Amino acid sequence: MAIDVFGKRVLNNLSEWIDPAIAAVVVVDMQNDFCHPKGAGALRGRDCTSARAIIPNLVSLIASARSVGVPIFYCLNTQRADGSLLSPAEIGRRMKKSGGDPLLWTIDGTWGHAVIDEIAPREGDFIVRKHRPSGFYQTDLEQLLRLTNRQSVIITGVGTRGCVESTAREAQLRDFYVLLPNDTTASQRPEWYAASFVLAPSLYHFTDSGAEITARWNAAKSATAA
């Protein structure tokens, strides 16, 4: 149950954090260029196996969220074909990360930029274009969350060590409750993923399974229908 600290009501368990009245699902970078076998990443030799593995869990989580009125926010890595959104420092970061490739993909308006078909946005979902790893940096994500009265964010997607973690940290700094279900997040390499979750449980409200959230929402919907 919520507890009172300094005269403030602090939510203190999973049922409260995922209350449909205050929760949101944030989907980070589940785009064709990152997650499809024919996307730019895979064509450049990146392994998208881990990204593909979480798709069934995301399908279930998103469907359940929609059924109980929890809004979905898609954060999409977005670039321009001329590279004009990339600073010299950002180009350098990308080239170090990739071994020399400036990673100019997820070009706005292309197939590679789009969300994968399995979890494609629907009417009423929110699309947030981002130009750096965090879904909050110079975007309207926070404003949209506030305007829809969201207090907690369930952050999902790829890649955990970069864009997912950056989004989670900024959400926490902006005073949202942060949940990271580990079966709805992925990294390109297992060791990167493991390293991310050494600290995550001490920083965020951490659950091993998005399926637990899905089950609770489904049960709540069934109870309401009865």
Secondary structure, 3 states (H helix, E strand, C coil): CCEEECCEEECCCHHHHCCCCCEEEEEECCEHHHHCCCCHHHHCCCCCHHHHHCHHHHHHHHHHHHHCCCCEEEEEECECCCCCCCCHHHHHHHHHHHCCCCCCCCECCCHHHCECHHHCCCCCCEEEEECCCCCCCCCCHHHHHHHCCCCEEEEEECCHHHHHHHHHHHHHHCCCEEEEECCCECCCCHHHHHHHHHHHHHHCEEECCHHHHHHHHHHHHHHHHC
